[in-house]
Structures are given as structure tokens and as C-alpha cells.
Amino acid sequence: MIDKEKAVSIAKEDAIKAYGLLDDYNIILCEQTHVWRVIFELKDPGLNGGGPEYVIDKKTGRILHKRYYQ
């Protein structure tokens, strides 16, 4: 079973490839029955764009869905 720390680690690994440094984002983690939802939200609401969002399977750690906002 994938715990919340591992789910965040999986999401960060992918997000860094697409976005580089993640210093401008807060991480929001939502636990659901079978998945973790990991959302990278801009710290500054005045900035345009947004961060990536992930749905990660709790059993396998596989990214089931990801969405990038620019």
C-alpha cells in the first residue's frame, strides 16, 4: 500500500520533469478510497497558470491520471 509520503514523492518526481523547481507551489493531498489525489497549487494566487494534478493508485503507486496547467 502506498502511503501519503510515497504518493507525494511519485507526484514530485513527475512534476519536476515538467515544471522544474516546485518552490512556487503548495502541495494539497487528498486521500480517497483507492487513490491519492495530489495537487500542486500556486502559492501566489495573483500568478497566471497552475500546477500539475495527479491521481495515484494506492496499491501500485501508478499514476492513473495527470493534468498539467501552464
MOKAUR-V80048 format. One record per pair of residues at least 24 apart in sequence whose ideal C-beta (glycine too) atoms are under 7 Angstrom apart, sorted by sequence separation. I is the first residue (numbers start at 1). GAP is how many residues later the second one is. If there is no record, write none. Layout:
BEGIN
i->I gap->GAP
i->I gap->GAP
END
This chain:
BEGIN
i->34 gap->24
i->4 gap->25
i->15 gap->25
i->25 gap->26
i->4 gap->27
i->11 gap->27
i->7 gap->29
i->35 gap->29
i->8 gap->30
i->7 gap->31
i->4 gap->32
i->19 gap->32
i->19 gap->33
i->2 gap->34
i->18 gap->34
i->15 gap->37
i->11 gap->43
i->11 gap->45
i->10 gap->46
i->7 gap->49
i->14 gap->49
i->18 gap->50
i->10 gap->51
i->14 gap->52
i->10 gap->53
i->2 gap->54
i->6 gap->55
i->2 gap->56
i->1 gap->57
i->1 gap->58
i->2 gap->59
END
